[in-house]
Amino acid sequence: MAEEQKRIVVLDDDRDVADIIHSVLLDEGFAVSCLYGPDDKTMERAVLDLSPDCVVVNGSGPPRSPDPWTISLSLARHTPPIPTVLLSGNAANLEEAMLGESERARTSAIAAIVREPFDIDRLVAAVRNAMCSSAATEVPRRDAKDETNELIERLRVAGAHELRTSDAGREWITFRAKPNGDLLKLYRWQSAGTYFIGRYTATGQRLEPLGELYDIESVTTYCVRLIEHEAFVDR
């Protein structure tokens, strides 16, 4: 039984948060180690010494350390790659990790994200999903594209404007609920089985989270309601 116990390393310079995560994951049956604000070299040595199955890193941004990108890129170079769960309240980090459009996001080991303030059940689920994410990606999702196409059609019928979709493997949709309205983005985070929806700020530099939904019907209903609400306000 001891050989099957999964090892988790928590990297966070906020000891109170790290201690909570430590206690929660211990209760879930994991072997958990915490490093408070480690530098890159300390992290590398910890990975070699502890051989974790997953690393939880707080990436809320400066002045908080450690840097989630430095760590996840390092973990991605291990054989096999060690999955990273990104815990963050930084909207830019969350969006970059979700969309995977930057070079570092594409090559990092970030397998799941949890937005702060975090929900304990969500964190545990993210850790479990991260450790099986490589296996999950090998399972064909034959209905995923069909669901996305159906959602797109429902949004068109509801009156979405400037509707655009991904032309790559990742699934995302942007649209406006009314002409010249705020730009909304919906992203499907496959390994976590979650749909994220957010609204870009007026400058277009930040994506403000609106919700996280768990099934396509809920997503469709919520997006259509957003469109209907904007249309109602216009009248």
C-alpha positions as CSV (number, residue, x, y, z in Angstrom):
1,M,0.0,0.0,0.0
2,A,2.8,2.4,0.9
3,E,4.4,2.0,-2.6
4,E,1.1,3.1,-4.2
5,Q,0.8,6.3,-2.1
6,K,1.1,9.3,-4.4
7,R,3.6,12.0,-3.5
8,I,2.7,15.7,-3.7
9,V,5.0,18.7,-3.2
10,V,3.4,22.1,-2.3
11,L,5.4,25.2,-3.3
12,D,4.1,28.4,-1.6
13,D,5.6,31.1,0.5
14,D,2.3,31.7,2.3
15,R,2.6,29.2,5.1
16,D,-1.0,29.5,6.2
17,V,-2.2,28.5,2.7
18,A,0.4,25.9,2.3
19,D,-0.5,24.3,5.7
20,I,-4.2,24.1,4.7
21,I,-3.3,22.4,1.4
22,H,-0.9,20.1,3.3
23,S,-3.6,19.0,5.7
24,V,-6.3,18.6,3.1
25,L,-4.1,16.4,0.8
26,L,-2.9,14.4,3.8
27,D,-6.5,13.6,4.7
28,E,-7.0,12.4,1.1
29,G,-4.2,9.8,1.5
30,F,-1.3,11.6,-0.3
31,A,2.2,11.9,1.0
32,V,2.7,15.7,1.1
33,S,5.8,17.9,1.5
34,C,5.7,21.7,1.6
35,L,8.4,24.1,0.5
36,Y,7.9,27.7,1.5
37,G,9.1,30.2,-1.1
38,P,11.8,28.0,-2.6
39,D,14.2,29.3,-5.2
40,D,14.7,27.5,-8.5
41,K,17.7,25.4,-7.2
42,T,15.9,24.4,-4.1
43,M,12.9,23.3,-6.2
44,E,15.1,21.2,-8.5
45,R,16.7,19.5,-5.6
46,A,13.4,18.8,-4.0
47,V,12.0,17.3,-7.2
48,L,15.1,15.0,-7.4
49,D,14.9,14.0,-3.7
50,L,11.2,13.7,-3.3
51,S,10.2,12.4,-6.8
52,P,6.7,13.8,-6.5
53,D,3.8,12.6,-8.7
54,C,2.4,16.2,-8.8
55,V,3.5,19.7,-7.7
56,V,1.0,22.3,-6.4
57,V,2.4,25.8,-6.9
58,N,1.0,29.1,-5.9
59,G,1.3,31.5,-8.9
60,S,-0.4,34.6,-7.7
61,G,2.5,36.7,-9.0
62,P,5.0,39.3,-7.7
63,P,6.2,39.7,-5.0
64,R,5.1,36.2,-4.2
65,S,7.4,33.4,-5.2
66,P,7.9,30.8,-6.7
67,D,7.4,31.6,-10.3
68,P,4.9,29.0,-11.7
69,W,6.3,29.1,-15.2
70,T,9.9,28.5,-14.2
71,I,8.8,25.6,-12.1
72,S,6.4,24.0,-14.6
73,L,8.9,24.3,-17.5
74,S,11.5,22.6,-15.3
75,L,9.1,19.8,-14.3
76,A,8.1,19.4,-18.0
77,R,11.7,18.4,-18.8
78,H,11.6,15.4,-16.4
79,T,11.0,11.9,-17.7
80,P,8.1,11.4,-17.4
81,P,7.0,15.1,-17.0
82,I,5.7,15.9,-13.5
83,P,2.3,17.6,-13.7
84,T,1.8,21.0,-12.1
85,V,-1.4,22.3,-10.5
86,L,-1.4,26.1,-10.7
87,L,-3.1,27.8,-7.8
88,S,-3.5,31.5,-8.6
89,G,-5.6,34.6,-8.3
90,N,-3.6,36.3,-11.1
91,A,-6.0,36.6,-14.1
92,A,-3.2,36.9,-16.6
93,N,-1.5,33.7,-15.4
94,L,-4.9,31.9,-15.4
95,E,-5.8,32.9,-18.9
96,E,-2.3,32.2,-20.3
97,A,-2.3,28.7,-18.7
98,M,-5.8,27.9,-20.0
99,L,-5.4,29.1,-23.6
100,G,-1.9,27.7,-24.1
101,E,-1.1,30.2,-26.8
102,S,2.3,31.3,-25.5
103,E,5.4,29.1,-26.0
104,R,5.9,28.6,-22.3
105,A,2.2,27.6,-21.8
106,R,2.5,25.0,-24.6
107,T,5.7,23.5,-23.2
108,S,5.0,23.7,-19.5
109,A,3.8,20.9,-17.2
110,I,0.7,22.8,-16.0
111,A,-2.1,20.2,-16.1
112,A,-4.8,21.9,-14.1
113,I,-5.6,25.3,-12.6
114,V,-7.4,26.3,-9.5
115,R,-8.4,30.0,-9.0
116,E,-8.0,31.6,-5.6
117,P,-9.7,31.8,-3.2
118,F,-9.8,28.1,-3.8
119,D,-12.5,25.5,-3.1
120,I,-11.1,22.5,-1.2
121,D,-13.0,19.9,-3.3
122,R,-11.9,21.6,-6.5
123,L,-8.3,21.5,-5.4
124,V,-8.4,17.8,-4.6
125,A,-10.1,17.0,-7.9
126,A,-7.5,19.1,-9.8
127,V,-4.7,17.2,-8.1
128,R,-6.2,13.8,-9.0
129,N,-7.0,14.9,-12.5
130,A,-3.5,16.3,-13.0
131,M,-1.9,13.0,-12.1
132,C,-4.0,11.1,-14.7
133,S,-4.1,13.9,-17.3
134,S,-1.6,12.2,-19.7
135,A,-3.8,9.1,-19.7
136,A,-6.9,11.2,-20.1
137,T,-5.6,13.0,-23.1
138,E,-5.1,9.6,-24.8
139,V,-8.8,8.8,-24.5
140,P,-10.6,10.0,-27.5
141,R,-13.4,12.5,-26.9
142,R,-15.5,11.9,-29.9
143,D,-18.4,14.0,-28.7
144,A,-16.3,17.1,-27.6
145,K,-16.3,18.8,-31.0
146,D,-20.0,18.0,-31.6
147,E,-20.9,19.6,-28.2
148,T,-18.9,22.7,-29.1
149,N,-20.5,23.0,-32.6
150,E,-23.9,22.6,-31.0
151,L,-23.1,25.4,-28.5
152,I,-21.9,27.6,-31.3
153,E,-25.2,27.1,-33.2
154,R,-27.2,27.8,-30.1
155,L,-25.3,31.1,-29.5
156,R,-25.9,32.1,-33.2
157,V,-29.6,31.4,-32.8
158,A,-29.7,33.4,-29.5
159,G,-28.2,36.4,-31.3
160,A,-24.4,36.3,-30.4
161,H,-22.3,38.8,-32.3
162,E,-18.7,38.5,-33.7
163,L,-18.7,34.8,-32.8
164,R,-15.3,33.2,-33.3
165,T,-13.8,29.8,-32.5
166,S,-10.5,28.2,-32.2
167,D,-8.9,26.8,-35.4
168,A,-6.5,24.7,-33.3
169,G,-6.9,21.7,-31.0
170,R,-7.9,23.7,-28.0
171,E,-11.6,24.6,-27.7
172,W,-12.5,28.2,-27.1
173,I,-15.2,30.6,-28.3
174,T,-15.4,34.4,-28.2
175,F,-18.5,36.4,-28.8
176,R,-20.3,39.6,-27.9
177,A,-23.8,39.5,-26.4
178,K,-24.7,42.7,-28.4
179,P,-23.0,44.8,-31.1
180,N,-20.0,46.7,-29.6
181,G,-20.6,45.0,-26.3
182,D,-18.0,43.4,-24.0
183,L,-16.0,40.6,-25.5
184,L,-16.8,37.3,-23.7
185,K,-14.6,34.2,-23.9
186,L,-15.5,30.6,-23.2
187,Y,-12.8,28.0,-22.8
188,R,-13.0,24.3,-22.3
189,W,-10.3,23.0,-19.9
190,Q,-10.3,19.4,-21.0
191,S,-8.2,17.7,-18.3
192,A,-10.2,19.3,-15.5
193,G,-13.6,18.7,-17.3
194,T,-14.5,22.4,-16.7
195,Y,-15.7,25.3,-18.8
196,F,-14.5,28.8,-17.9
197,I,-16.3,31.9,-19.0
198,G,-15.0,35.4,-18.6
199,R,-15.4,39.0,-19.8
200,Y,-12.6,41.1,-21.2
201,T,-12.1,44.5,-19.5
202,A,-12.5,47.7,-21.6
203,T,-8.8,47.7,-22.3
204,G,-8.8,44.1,-23.4
205,Q,-5.8,43.4,-21.2
206,R,-7.6,41.4,-18.5
207,L,-10.1,38.6,-18.5
208,E,-12.5,38.9,-15.6
209,P,-13.9,35.5,-14.5
210,L,-17.7,35.2,-14.7
211,G,-18.0,31.5,-13.9
212,E,-16.9,27.9,-14.0
213,L,-19.4,25.3,-15.2
214,Y,-19.2,21.6,-15.5
215,D,-21.5,20.4,-18.3
216,I,-22.4,21.7,-21.8
217,E,-26.0,22.2,-21.0
218,S,-25.2,24.5,-18.1
219,V,-22.7,26.4,-20.3
220,T,-25.3,26.8,-23.1
221,T,-28.0,28.0,-20.7
222,Y,-25.7,30.5,-19.0
223,C,-24.3,32.0,-22.3
224,V,-27.8,32.3,-23.8
225,R,-29.0,34.1,-20.7
226,L,-26.1,36.5,-21.0
227,I,-27.1,37.3,-24.6
228,E,-30.8,37.6,-23.7
229,H,-30.0,39.9,-20.8
230,E,-27.9,42.2,-23.0
231,A,-30.7,42.3,-25.6
232,F,-33.3,43.1,-22.9
233,V,-31.2,45.9,-21.6
234,D,-30.9,47.4,-25.0
235,R,-34.6,47.7,-25.5
